[in-house]
Amino acid sequence: MRVLKFLLKRLGSIVVSIACVVAITFAMMRVVPSDYFTQLELRYGANTAGKQMLDLQRQEYREIFHLDDPLWKQVGRYFVRVMKWDFGPSYKEPGEAHKITELVNAKLPVTLTVACAGMGIALVFGIPLGIFAALRRNSWIDYTLTSVSMVGQVVPPYVLAVLLTLFFAVFVRNFQIGDSFPLEWLALPSEGWGSWKNVVMPALALGAAPTAAVARYIRSSVLETLEQDFVRTAVSKGLGRLQVIVRHALRPSLIPVVTVMGPQLSYMIVGSVLVEDIFRLQGLGSLFVNAVNERDVPLVITSTFILAATVMLINLAVDILYSVIDPRIELK
Amino acid sequence: MEENENTVVDPLAGQMLPDEGLFGPGTPADAAAAARSERVGWRHNFRVFCRHKPAVAGLVYVVLLVLASFLGPAVFDLDYEKGDASETLIPFSAEHPFGTDQQGRDLLVRNLYAARNAIVVAVVSVLVGLLLGALIGAFAGYLGGALDLLTMRLVDIMFAFPQILLLILLLVAIPDSMDRRISMFVAIGLTSWAGYARLIRGQVMQARNEDYVEAARCLGASNSHILRKYILPNIAGPIIVAVSFGIPSAMMAESGMSLIGLGLRPPMPSWGNLIYEGAREMLGFPHLVLWPSITFGLTLLAFTFIGDGLGGVYGKDR
């Protein structure tokens, strides 16, 4: 019962926040100085006849897309559509009624896969590295790990993307590991979304910061846990070092990791906006950037909505996970 | 240096926080002494800062970068736009240590200008965000009540909106005719005020209820006197730390936006558009993308180290 109340409350606040986000986006797209048609004109150029055509089309669009309605009506209509998971046509293809839904259905999995792979990398590498650094506290290994994780945390993913790709492409190839080095792993020369190998590089670039964060948190919380009474009891019972860590110290140390997972996953999903173009990935991020550059208003609004909603739902999921790992934490 | 850690040599430094007096809460006189020692305390603070080696390295790097990027182009009369068509795509030479690009423009010069743009945009937009946040946060925290509730709801909405997305939408909404650097100040300032507002509100609320503020008020100090002499010195530390971490994130915002074509526009160099242009020719001419990536990464690290050092000084971790 309490869980249900918690869920309803959180979902309610998510709906309110989303409504605000969508309303702000609608409002911003109204005041944008150059619209879809001026962008078309800029890109392709237009003579007088062409300009008249564009003006006619602009009038037509005002009716098709209800651009003259007041803001609350637009937002309301949008939410009715969202309920049916139908985002309507885009400016580019006003004839296809379900175009945006198709785009979202095709591109959301790409972004989510990369983000989840990044999280996987963060957990698989971050947890052992953090434990290792904690056990070898203040040794050179600890210092090296700490400073490398600093770099991972500070340098933005697109810079890491470039450096990683350069490293693999130029250095690995030059050092004869080879001509046989599969270039499709770089995700770069391939045409977008093919095999799972395309995921590796983007996931590494995006996963560096979460890996660093996880390692940092694990390190400090393992250090803290190792000084607790129950760990001392376990040691004095004669348990081996490994057993003490895995059985007793790890579980309480995982809690802070769960708290960083939410922000880190959000970071990777929103970060897709900056990274996908470099890797030529066809995900939500590049969808959003292209839509913004073309001023394709319905597409901008829907991709903002999807990105924001995904981030908020992930945070909710992490909060629930939090209380599963540590039942002492109440859902509030 | 090492033995100073335990025995405080400077008698006024670092121990005069008014609420830590031996006999309970301090008197206004204690607070005034603390405010005085604040000035002497700079020396002590600097020593604490210098104990954090990476922070010193970061500071040295930033000072050198600022000197090179602000004075270098002026002193040596360098131009980021003019290229030499006979010297295109040189990877490395004595004359062009960072090489040249497709139009024969020197990449060292372009990197210096990119550094200058990044620093100017970051510093100014952090100040814009801080000013907005400080005004809103201080009013909310000091006055409380319905105003406080309203502003905090606004802050919540700002946090719910992913920052990059809001930044992109704002940059699209700002007219193109405006200098892109100014639109970056506005956009980054408008997307980053919420964090400062929340921080300053909390600090002001906390400081407002301290006994020494109460005592000063009893003695007839005016609101502005209290704010300047008692509250501001006590909340300055966390604000300085927040600002020092705000600068690298504003730099990231600037270069990220330039990367996707919404920030500074070529030919005006920015680390973002240098990386974007270089990445397209990455496999053939790695030097195009290597140098901007490295200088940008180092700069971010340097600012973060400085932030860590300041965090140590003001007893606040990230």
Interface residues (C-beta under 8 A of the other chain):
Chain A: S17 I18 C20 V21 I24 T25 M28 M29 V31 V32 P33 S34 M150 V151 V154 V155 P156 Y158 V159 V162 L163 T165 L166 A169 V170 L188 S266 V270 G271 V273 L274 D277 I278 F288 V289 V292 N293 R295 V300 T304 L307 A308 V311 M312
Chain B: D156 I157 A160 F161 P162 Q163 I164 L165 L166 I168 L169 L170 V172 A173 I174 P175 D176 P248 M252 S255 G256 L259 I260 G261 L262 I275 G278 A279 M282 L283 P286 V289 L290 S293 F296 G297 L300 L301 T304
